[in-house]
Amino acid sequence: MLIPCIDLQGGQAVQLVHGRKRELAVADVFGLLKKFKEHPWLHVIDLDAAMRKRQNDDLVRELCARARKDFGMKVRVGGGVRTISHAEEIAGWGASQVIVGSAAFRRGRVNTVFLRQLAKRVRKQQIIIALDTARGKITIHGWRKRLALQAEQVMSKLEPFCAGFLCTDVDREGTLTGANLEWFRSLRNATSHPIIAAGGIKTRREITALEKMGMDAAVGMAMYKNLLR
């Protein structure tokens, strides 16, 4: 399944290369919502919140409400979810699932204390854990800090606390260089949980290949540039 992405920065939908260089920006965020309405799921990622700026809260809340009410879409929301209260707040906005990334780790290890408490307050089926990887290692804090952990190493430890994983290949994010299918296959072999693949995806053929592995595909740049055929 193809899942379109709306990444928010300064009230606009943006697409970044490697999470740093802005490639494009779209001011009409709700116009994108209409463009993506045929898809059952939508990802909304608050990039500002990931950098500790929660200036898009109202926009995220409205996107959740409109997507659900006007188009019957389910929404996953992520970006800067560092506390249990914030996760609960996002779930209260109507998000079907909340994406947790950096907070799942503490001092270079899986933060089981936080995740155990989170799973008690927000239903496990509403929690997706983001495993963003650069140069083979998990990255956190807006892709600025790299841990000495590989995604494959921690998936089994994280499974009890989530419904699935969002796995982003940061090395290819926004580059349109194609999905690293070999890496995604290694992730598929490491867990039975659902996986959403992201990073570099540019063709329908790659999306089909991921589907055959049992993965969904979160796609940004290729959709914004109308490259998928």
DRENDO-1510 file (C-alpha; in Angstrom, 1 decimal, always signed):
<recs>
REC; n; res; u; v; w
REC; 1; MET; +0.0; +0.0; +0.0 .
REC; 2; LEU; +1.2; +3.5; -0.9 .
REC; 3; ILE; +1.0; +6.0; +1.9 .
REC; 4; PRO; +1.4; +9.7; +1.0 .
REC; 5; CYS; +3.3; +12.0; +3.4 .
REC; 6; ILE; +2.8; +15.5; +4.5 .
REC; 7; ASP; +5.9; +16.8; +6.3 .
REC; 8; LEU; +5.3; +20.1; +8.0 .
REC; 9; GLN; +7.8; +22.9; +8.5 .
REC; 10; GLY; +6.8; +26.5; +9.2 .
REC; 11; GLY; +3.2; +25.8; +8.3 .
REC; 12; GLN; +4.1; +24.5; +4.9 .
REC; 13; ALA; +4.4; +21.0; +3.5 .
REC; 14; VAL; +8.0; +20.4; +2.6 .
REC; 15; GLN; +10.2; +17.8; +1.1 .
REC; 16; LEU; +13.8; +17.6; +2.4 .
REC; 17; VAL; +16.9; +15.7; +1.1 .
REC; 18; HIS; +18.5; +13.7; +3.9 .
REC; 19; GLY; +16.3; +15.6; +6.3 .
REC; 20; ARG; +18.3; +18.8; +5.9 .
REC; 21; LYS; +18.2; +20.5; +2.5 .
REC; 22; ARG; +14.8; +21.8; +1.4 .
REC; 23; GLU; +13.9; +20.6; -2.1 .
REC; 24; LEU; +10.4; +22.0; -2.3 .
REC; 25; ALA; +7.6; +23.6; -0.2 .
REC; 26; VAL; +3.8; +23.7; -0.7 .
REC; 27; ALA; +1.8; +26.4; +1.1 .
REC; 28; ASP; -1.6; +24.9; +0.3 .
REC; 29; VAL; -1.4; +22.0; +2.8 .
REC; 30; PHE; -5.1; +21.2; +2.6 .
REC; 31; GLY; -4.9; +21.1; -1.2 .
REC; 32; LEU; -2.5; +18.2; -0.7 .
REC; 33; LEU; -5.0; +16.5; +1.5 .
REC; 34; LYS; -7.5; +16.6; -1.4 .
REC; 35; LYS; -4.8; +15.4; -3.8 .
REC; 36; PHE; -4.1; +12.4; -1.5 .
REC; 37; LYS; -7.8; +11.6; -0.7 .
REC; 38; GLU; -7.9; +8.3; -2.6 .
REC; 39; HIS; -5.4; +6.7; -0.2 .
REC; 40; PRO; -6.7; +5.0; +3.0 .
REC; 41; TRP; -3.7; +6.2; +5.1 .
REC; 42; LEU; -1.8; +9.5; +5.4 .
REC; 43; HIS; +1.4; +10.3; +7.3 .
REC; 44; VAL; +1.7; +13.7; +8.9 .
REC; 45; ILE; +5.1; +14.4; +10.3 .
REC; 46; ASP; +5.8; +17.7; +12.2 .
REC; 47; LEU; +9.4; +18.4; +11.4 .
REC; 48; ASP; +9.4; +21.5; +13.6 .
REC; 49; ALA; +8.2; +19.5; +16.6 .
REC; 50; ALA; +11.1; +17.1; +16.0 .
REC; 51; MET; +13.4; +20.1; +16.5 .
REC; 52; ARG; +11.4; +21.1; +19.6 .
REC; 53; LYS; +9.2; +23.7; +18.0 .
REC; 54; ARG; +5.5; +22.9; +18.3 .
REC; 55; GLN; +4.2; +25.7; +16.0 .
REC; 56; ASN; +2.2; +23.3; +13.8 .
REC; 57; ASP; -0.1; +21.8; +16.4 .
REC; 58; ASP; -3.3; +23.5; +15.1 .
REC; 59; LEU; -2.5; +22.5; +11.6 .
REC; 60; VAL; -1.8; +18.9; +12.5 .
REC; 61; ARG; -5.1; +18.8; +14.5 .
REC; 62; GLU; -7.0; +20.2; +11.5 .
REC; 63; LEU; -5.4; +17.8; +9.1 .
REC; 64; CYS; -6.5; +14.9; +11.3 .
REC; 65; ALA; -10.0; +16.2; +11.6 .
REC; 66; ARG; -10.5; +16.9; +7.9 .
REC; 67; ALA; -8.8; +13.7; +6.7 .
REC; 68; ARG; -11.1; +11.6; +8.8 .
REC; 69; LYS; -14.3; +13.6; +8.3 .
REC; 70; ASP; -14.1; +14.6; +4.7 .
REC; 71; PHE; -12.3; +11.7; +3.1 .
REC; 72; GLY; -12.4; +8.8; +5.6 .
REC; 73; MET; -8.6; +8.6; +5.8 .
REC; 74; LYS; -6.7; +7.3; +8.7 .
REC; 75; VAL; -3.7; +9.4; +9.8 .
REC; 76; ARG; -0.4; +8.6; +11.5 .
REC; 77; VAL; +1.2; +11.5; +13.2 .
REC; 78; GLY; +4.8; +11.8; +14.2 .
REC; 79; GLY; +7.5; +14.3; +14.9 .
REC; 80; GLY; +8.7; +15.3; +18.4 .
REC; 81; VAL; +6.6; +12.9; +20.4 .
REC; 82; ARG; +8.7; +12.9; +23.5 .
REC; 83; THR; +6.2; +12.6; +26.3 .
REC; 84; ILE; +3.3; +10.3; +27.1 .
REC; 85; SER; +1.0; +13.4; +27.5 .
REC; 86; HIS; +1.8; +14.6; +24.0 .
REC; 87; ALA; +1.1; +11.1; +22.5 .
REC; 88; GLU; -2.3; +11.1; +24.3 .
REC; 89; GLU; -2.9; +14.6; +23.0 .
REC; 90; ILE; -2.3; +13.5; +19.4 .
REC; 91; ALA; -4.5; +10.5; +19.8 .
REC; 92; GLY; -7.2; +12.9; +21.1 .
REC; 93; TRP; -6.9; +14.9; +17.8 .
REC; 94; GLY; -8.2; +11.9; +16.0 .
REC; 95; ALA; -4.9; +10.3; +14.8 .
REC; 96; SER; -5.3; +6.6; +14.3 .
REC; 97; GLN; -1.7; +6.0; +15.2 .
REC; 98; VAL; +1.1; +7.9; +16.9 .
REC; 99; ILE; +4.7; +7.6; +15.7 .
REC; 100; VAL; +7.3; +7.6; +18.4 .
REC; 101; GLY; +11.0; +7.9; +17.5 .
REC; 102; SER; +13.7; +9.4; +19.6 .
REC; 103; ALA; +11.9; +8.8; +22.9 .
REC; 104; ALA; +12.0; +5.1; +22.3 .
REC; 105; PHE; +15.7; +5.3; +23.1 .
REC; 106; ARG; +17.7; +6.6; +26.1 .
REC; 107; ARG; +21.4; +6.6; +26.7 .
REC; 108; GLY; +21.9; +4.5; +23.6 .
REC; 109; ARG; +19.5; +1.8; +24.6 .
REC; 110; VAL; +15.8; +0.9; +24.2 .
REC; 111; ASN; +13.9; +3.0; +26.7 .
REC; 112; THR; +11.7; +0.3; +28.1 .
REC; 113; VAL; +10.5; +2.3; +31.0 .
REC; 114; PHE; +9.0; +5.0; +28.8 .
REC; 115; LEU; +7.6; +2.5; +26.3 .
REC; 116; ARG; +6.0; +0.4; +29.0 .
REC; 117; GLN; +4.3; +3.5; +30.5 .
REC; 118; LEU; +3.3; +4.7; +27.0 .
REC; 119; ALA; +1.7; +1.3; +26.2 .
REC; 120; LYS; -0.4; +1.6; +29.4 .
REC; 121; ARG; -1.8; +5.1; +28.5 .
REC; 122; VAL; -2.1; +4.8; +24.7 .
REC; 123; ARG; -3.2; +1.5; +23.2 .
REC; 124; LYS; -0.5; -0.6; +21.7 .
REC; 125; GLN; -2.3; -0.7; +18.4 .
REC; 126; GLN; -2.0; +3.1; +18.2 .
REC; 127; ILE; +1.8; +3.1; +18.6 .
REC; 128; ILE; +4.2; +3.0; +15.7 .
REC; 129; ILE; +7.9; +3.1; +16.5 .
REC; 130; ALA; +10.2; +4.9; +14.0 .
REC; 131; LEU; +13.5; +3.4; +13.2 .
REC; 132; ASP; +15.4; +5.9; +11.1 .
REC; 133; THR; +18.7; +4.6; +9.9 .
REC; 134; ALA; +21.8; +6.4; +8.5 .
REC; 135; ARG; +24.9; +4.5; +7.5 .
REC; 136; GLY; +23.4; +1.3; +9.0 .
REC; 137; LYS; +22.8; +2.9; +12.5 .
REC; 138; ILE; +19.7; +4.2; +14.1 .
REC; 139; THR; +19.5; +8.0; +14.2 .
REC; 140; ILE; +17.4; +10.2; +16.6 .
REC; 141; HIS; +16.8; +13.8; +17.4 .
REC; 142; GLY; +15.8; +14.9; +13.9 .
REC; 143; TRP; +18.5; +12.6; +12.4 .
REC; 144; ARG; +21.2; +14.6; +14.1 .
REC; 145; LYS; +22.5; +11.9; +16.5 .
REC; 146; ARG; +23.5; +8.4; +15.5 .
REC; 147; LEU; +23.3; +5.5; +17.9 .
REC; 148; ALA; +25.5; +2.4; +18.0 .
REC; 149; LEU; +22.4; +0.3; +17.3 .
REC; 150; GLN; +21.1; -1.3; +14.1 .
REC; 151; ALA; +17.3; -1.5; +13.5 .
REC; 152; GLU; +17.5; -5.3; +13.1 .
REC; 153; GLN; +19.1; -5.6; +16.6 .
REC; 154; VAL; +16.3; -3.9; +18.5 .
REC; 155; MET; +13.1; -4.8; +16.7 .
REC; 156; SER; +12.4; -7.9; +18.9 .
REC; 157; LYS; +12.8; -5.7; +22.1 .
REC; 158; LEU; +10.4; -3.1; +20.7 .
REC; 159; GLU; +7.7; -5.5; +19.5 .
REC; 160; PRO; +5.9; -5.7; +22.9 .
REC; 161; PHE; +5.3; -2.0; +22.9 .
REC; 162; CYS; +4.0; -1.2; +19.4 .
REC; 163; ALA; +1.8; -2.2; +16.5 .
REC; 164; GLY; +4.5; -1.8; +13.9 .
REC; 165; PHE; +7.6; +0.1; +12.6 .
REC; 166; LEU; +8.2; +3.0; +10.3 .
REC; 167; CYS; +11.7; +2.4; +8.9 .
REC; 168; THR; +13.3; +5.3; +7.0 .
REC; 169; ASP; +16.5; +4.9; +5.0 .
REC; 170; VAL; +17.9; +8.4; +5.8 .
REC; 171; ASP; +20.8; +7.9; +3.3 .
REC; 172; ARG; +18.2; +7.9; +0.5 .
REC; 173; GLU; +15.5; +10.1; +2.0 .
REC; 174; GLY; +14.4; +12.7; -0.6 .
REC; 175; THR; +17.0; +11.6; -3.2 .
REC; 176; LEU; +14.7; +9.7; -5.6 .
REC; 177; THR; +17.6; +7.2; -6.0 .
REC; 178; GLY; +15.4; +4.1; -5.4 .
REC; 179; ALA; +14.5; +2.0; -2.4 .
REC; 180; ASN; +17.2; -0.1; -0.8 .
REC; 181; LEU; +15.2; -3.3; -1.2 .
REC; 182; GLU; +18.0; -5.5; +0.3 .
REC; 183; TRP; +18.0; -3.5; +3.5 .
REC; 184; PHE; +14.2; -3.6; +3.8 .
REC; 185; ARG; +14.4; -7.4; +3.2 .
REC; 186; SER; +16.7; -7.7; +6.1 .
REC; 187; LEU; +14.3; -5.8; +8.3 .
REC; 188; ARG; +11.4; -8.0; +7.2 .
REC; 189; ASN; +13.4; -11.0; +8.3 .
REC; 190; ALA; +14.0; -9.4; +11.8 .
REC; 191; THR; +10.3; -9.0; +12.8 .
REC; 192; SER; +6.8; -10.3; +12.2 .
REC; 193; HIS; +5.4; -6.8; +13.0 .
REC; 194; PRO; +4.1; -4.6; +10.1 .
REC; 195; ILE; +6.7; -2.4; +8.5 .
REC; 196; ILE; +6.2; +0.9; +6.7 .
REC; 197; ALA; +9.2; +1.5; +4.4 .
REC; 198; ALA; +10.4; +5.0; +3.5 .
REC; 199; GLY; +13.4; +6.6; +1.8 .
REC; 200; GLY; +14.3; +7.0; -1.9 .
REC; 201; ILE; +11.2; +5.3; -3.2 .
REC; 202; LYS; +10.5; +6.5; -6.7 .
REC; 203; THR; +8.6; +3.9; -8.8 .
REC; 204; ARG; +5.5; +1.8; -8.7 .
REC; 205; ARG; +7.7; -1.2; -9.3 .
REC; 206; GLU; +9.5; -0.6; -6.0 .
REC; 207; ILE; +6.2; -0.2; -4.1 .
REC; 208; THR; +5.0; -3.5; -5.6 .
REC; 209; ALA; +8.3; -5.2; -4.5 .
REC; 210; LEU; +7.8; -3.9; -1.0 .
REC; 211; GLU; +4.2; -5.1; -1.0 .
REC; 212; LYS; +5.5; -8.6; -1.9 .
REC; 213; MET; +7.7; -8.4; +1.2 .
REC; 214; GLY; +4.6; -7.5; +3.2 .
REC; 215; MET; +5.5; -3.8; +3.6 .
REC; 216; ASP; +3.7; -0.6; +3.0 .
REC; 217; ALA; +5.5; +2.3; +1.3 .
REC; 218; ALA; +5.5; +5.9; +2.7 .
REC; 219; VAL; +6.2; +8.1; -0.2 .
REC; 220; GLY; +7.0; +11.9; -0.4 .
REC; 221; MET; +9.2; +13.3; -3.0 .
REC; 222; ALA; +8.0; +11.1; -5.9 .
REC; 223; MET; +4.4; +12.0; -5.2 .
REC; 224; TYR; +5.1; +15.7; -4.9 .
REC; 225; LYS; +6.9; +15.7; -8.3 .
REC; 226; ASN; +4.2; +13.5; -9.9 .
REC; 227; LEU; +6.8; +10.8; -10.8 .
REC; 228; LEU; +4.8; +7.7; -9.9 .
REC; 229; ARG; +3.2; +6.1; -12.9 .
</recs>
